[in-house]
Amino acid sequence: MTSTLTSPPETDERPLAGERCDRCSAAAKLRILLTGGDDLVFCGHHANAYAEQLIPIAVDFMVEAEFDWRGSDLMPTASEN
């Protein structure tokens, strides 16, 4: 029997659905990708509380559609890097 690699099925699930804040276990609103490939996940309260500390260590971020993270305005765009 020959093995074939296939892509995982696409889903409509939101990227942070079901994830919990690393600080308090509330529903996740923000994921920060770090340089080494690790990530941090925060609820809305902690995402905004730590926004200024997260910006310098973040490579990229993902925010729930309905959440307005104040760090979004502070994060440099790809063209600024």
C-alpha positions in Angstrom: 0.0 0.0 0.0 1.3 3.4 -0.9 0.9 6.4 1.4 -0.2 9.7 0.1 0.1 13.0 1.8 -2.9 15.2 1.7 -3.7 18.6 3.1 -5.8 18.8 6.2 -9.5 19.6 5.4 -10.4 23.3 5.5 -12.8 24.3 8.2 -14.8 27.4 9.0 -13.7 27.3 12.6 -12.3 30.6 13.9 -8.6 30.5 14.5 -8.9 31.0 18.3 -12.2 29.2 18.9 -12.0 27.0 22.0 -8.6 28.4 23.1 -8.0 29.9 26.5 -6.0 32.8 27.9 -2.5 31.7 29.1 -2.9 34.1 32.1 -6.5 33.5 33.4 -8.2 30.8 31.2 -10.8 33.1 29.8 -11.8 32.8 26.1 -8.9 33.8 23.8 -9.1 36.9 21.7 -5.4 37.3 20.7 -2.5 35.0 19.7 1.0 36.4 19.6 3.6 34.5 17.5 7.1 34.8 19.0 10.5 34.7 17.2 11.2 31.1 18.1 7.9 29.9 16.8 6.1 29.6 20.2 3.0 31.6 20.8 1.1 33.3 23.6 -2.7 33.4 23.8 -4.6 36.1 25.8 -8.2 37.1 26.6 -9.2 40.6 25.7 -8.5 42.0 29.2 -4.9 40.7 29.3 -4.2 41.4 25.6 -4.9 45.1 26.2 -3.2 45.2 29.6 0.0 43.8 28.2 -0.1 45.3 24.7 3.0 47.5 25.2 5.0 44.6 26.5 3.9 42.2 23.8 4.8 44.4 20.8 8.6 44.1 21.1 8.5 40.3 21.4 5.9 39.6 18.7 6.7 38.5 15.2 3.0 38.3 14.1 -0.4 38.3 15.8 -3.9 37.0 15.2 -7.0 38.8 16.7 -10.6 37.6 16.9 -12.7 39.6 14.3 -14.9 41.3 16.9 -12.0 42.2 19.2 -10.3 45.6 19.0 -6.8 45.0 20.3 -5.0 48.3 21.2 -1.7 46.8 20.2 -2.8 46.5 16.5 -2.1 50.2 16.1 1.3 49.9 17.8 2.5 46.8 15.8 4.7 47.7 12.8 3.4 46.6 9.5 5.5 44.3 7.2 6.5 47.3 5.1 8.0 49.0 8.3 10.2 46.0 9.2 
